[in-house]
Amino acid sequence: MINVQEIRKDFPILSRSVNGKPLVYFDNAATSQTPNQVVDVIVDYYHNYNANIHRGVHSLSQEATDKYEAARIKIQQHFNAAKSHEIIFTSGTTHGINLVANGFSALLEKGDEIIVSALEHHSNIVPWQMLCERTGAVLKVIPMTEEGTLDMVTFEAVLSEKTKLVFCNHVSNALGTINPIETIIEKAHAVGAAVLIDGAQASPHIKADVQALDVDFYVVSAHKMCGPTGAGMLYGKEAWLQKLPPYQGGGEMIAEVTFEKTTYADLPHKFEAGTPNICGGIAFGAAIDYMNSVGFDTIATYEDELLQYATEKLSTIAGLRIYGPNDHKAAVISFNIEGIHPYDMGVILDKLGIAVRTGHHCAQPIMDFYNIPGTVRASFAFYNTKEEIDILFEGVVRAKNMLS
Ligand SMILES: *Cc1c(COP(=O)(O)O)cnc(C)c1O
């Protein structure tokens, strides 16, 4: 059993007011809140051992390096990677995807095919379109269904010997759909294609095991799992990371530099040019510790309860439509009320202290599919409560009466 009132004490921001009302924070799919345990680690870094890593012989540098590398191992263990050098620190999901897409420029030829799902965040679409422009590869799409799930029959029809890479999110940030990535990985591997899974939205709800999934690349952002912004990780199978050329050149990523020829450092440093977000990486490790102390099974069970409660309650409002699957989804509710623009709904909810996201959620193709300008999205975390959902319900009813 989760003790939400105790957990909420770890998040002082949850006790503040917004527009004179107690904050109800339902924008967790955009970024999660940061507990004291993580903020303390950030403060400790700058108070006590701020130094550049991997270079200095002095003690502070050694201390910072040790903590940074310890965080890498924490992340490795959390996602069950076989080797710590398969974990590359990034600035977030977007960075991780661009790193891989850039590397594939060297591996693709004209006429090769790569496959994207229709449920993607723009950050898992645009870097691949840029890759196609550079290489002449062709981008194919796994279409979506009215229920907000992937059309797996068409996926199999699109897959062929020409397919070199498939990329898809684990959980859709716009709809909450949990995608059948096990099947996608298996089918893609059967034709010799590699798979990148965007785990940004799954990581706060589901503990992914990259070895069990047999996935080639898995990317996440720390700020969606109680960590700081500007930090994240790319997991890549060792063989793939060795095959990919470096993304950025600079300090830290070299073995030897002369003007004739530069040789690159071993993994993971080959992909970590320049001074990284040292504090962010260490705090990411602390965020993983925090989430594991609550427990991912506990989180999943409780968030599911919140999701069911909110779905039932909001469904009683006439004219309200929820987009996405009815079951098997993460704690995201994307909805509209007939005749009301999502932005107008968002503005009124904000006046009531309720933070939701409105708009296309960086997933315009999904909005185009439904032929809508956007949705109102309420996304829940383990520190939210049913009382907050009641406040959302009353707010939506009030906004509806005001706007229609
Ligand atoms: C948030 C999100 C991203 C982008 O993450 P950044 O932290 O902005 O790089 C990509 N994909 C999904 C599914 C997301 O939810």
The ligand as an ORCA input file, in Angstrom:
! r2SCAN-3c Opt
* xyz 0 1
  C       8.838     13.924    -23.275
  C       8.952     12.993    -24.396
  C       9.970     13.106    -25.350
  C      10.976     14.238    -25.346
  O      11.730     14.259    -24.200
  P      12.746     15.474    -23.914
  O      13.033     15.350    -22.473
  O      12.007     16.732    -24.278
  O      13.937     15.265    -24.783
  C      10.033     12.169    -26.350
  N       9.156     11.163    -26.414
  C       8.169     11.002    -25.517
  C       7.246      9.841    -25.635
  C       8.027     11.917    -24.483
  O       7.037     11.766    -23.597
*
